[in-house]
Structure formats: C-alpha cells, structure tokens
Amino acid sequence: MSDERLQKILAQWGIASRRLAEQMIVAGRVRVNGNIVGLGQKANPDRDFIEVDGIPVKPTDRPACVYLLLNKPAGVVSTCSDPRDRSKVLDLLESKLRSGQGIHPVGRLDADSTGALLLTNDGKLTFCLTHPRHSISKTYQVWVLGDPPEPILQAWRQGIILSGRKTLPAQVRVLDRVRDKTLLEVILSEGRNRQIRRTAQQLGYPVVRLHRTAIGPIQLQRPELPILPPGCYRPLEDAEIIFLWNLVNLTSISVPLNLPEHSI
C-alpha cells in the first residue's frame, strides 16, 4: 500500500468521516510512529504505527460496514457532537452502534427538519456522496405559508440566485392546499445549505415544515410496508447499497449488518 493522507486512511477504516478525521488531526488526537501529526500528513498502514487518542488502529480492526436509513425527528441535530449539547442523531442508535463503530451521518438535515438521513461508517462512500461532483436526488414534502402561484413555482423550478450563484433546476409541484398553507413536493439534485428554506423565503412563501421522504430510490415509505416512524432506523437493503455504489462508480459492495429496526 502506498502513502495516503491520514484523513483518507481513517475514513476508509471507518474510524470517522473524512471531515471529522481532519478535525481529530487538527486537535492533535492522531499520532504516527509516536509523533503528533498535522493536517496533510501521509502514512502507510503497512509500515507506520498509527494511533487515535492513544489507541493503535489497524485495517484489520475495521468494524463491519453499516448502512442505515434514519427517520430524523425534529429537534435532533445531524452531527456527531454539538457544543450546545442538543440531542444528536447518534443518540437514537442502540449502544453497540454508538461507540467504536465510526458511524456518522451522510450530509445533514436542519435541526427543525425531519425525515430521511443516511448513516454509515463507510468513510469512502460518505466522501463520494457529499462531494459536489456527485449528485443524488432528494425528495421533500414542504409546507409553505400562502398559496404560491404558477409563476413563482416556475421560477423555483428554473433556479434562483442564492448567495450570488444560481440554484440548479428543481422539480416542484403542488400536493395539497389547506387554508393559508400549501404542501409542495420538491426534488433537488444539489444540497446547498438550507437551500429549500432560503429559496422559499426569497420567493415570499416561507417554510412552515420540511420533511425529506427519499434519497434517490431509498425511501422512508417502502412498497407494502409501513412508513419508518420518527426516531427509528433500518438497515439499507442490498439493492439500495448497490445503487449508492453505482452512483459513485465504485465496485466494492459491502454487506450490511443484519440489524432490526429500532426506535427511541
């Protein structure tokens, strides 16, 4: 094996996501051959002795890959740690998945938003799925204040300027209207920070509730099965994992752990 950046090694081993691995390196928690390393340091796992928090790590120690779909409730943050000590998505997992597995969320949902969120300890897949050059459609049900007319919906579909850059075309259609609110289905192929909320606000129809129902073909509501309840999670099916790997043009398929659904 050739020398690789440490954050990549730690991500591939399932120790942490690449972003979290970078933070661990900056915090001085990673040593190579007894020396604290800096960001950008390279190593060779076949030759170098790597430690995280004083604990040696080796490729053979890597836990089995886990791929989960969580129905995130409102008020829960999509991070592994939170300085405000709010409830985190990892707190919803059973104890054996919370420690020593390297499981982390793939991307984020706002604390006030709910719905589909992928969790995994496969750092390589996380990096690929969150990289800007890879796009995976995400489907949302969005309640907005008011009754946006067709020209407003068309503007949303075509894209608007946010922070000096135009959003990619989106699919937007009306599902329901109730008094002073409208339920929209919005399908995006990009994931800019608070994109739906900012777009709706700019168009004059602020979001009341935002719920993600699907990530590509990975859905909270599977055919002929009840919807995954809030706070619950399930292992991805083999076909769903294969879809993710095909999306990023990878060939190595890992079999998920046989885990039941759980609730808080």
Secondary structure, 3 states (H helix, E strand, C coil): CCCEEHHHHHHHCCCCCHHHHHHHHHCCCEEECCEECCCCCEECCCCCCEEECCEECCHHHCCCCCEEEEEECCCCECCCCCCCCCCEHHHHCCHHHHCCCCCEECCCCCCCCEEEEEEECCHHHHHHHHCCCCCCCEEEEEEEECCCCHHHHHHHHHCCEECCEECCCCEEEEEEEECCEEEEEEEECCCCCCHHHHHHHHHCCCEEEEEEEEECCEECCCCCCCCCCCCCEEECCHHHHHHHHHHCCCCCCCCCCCCCCECC
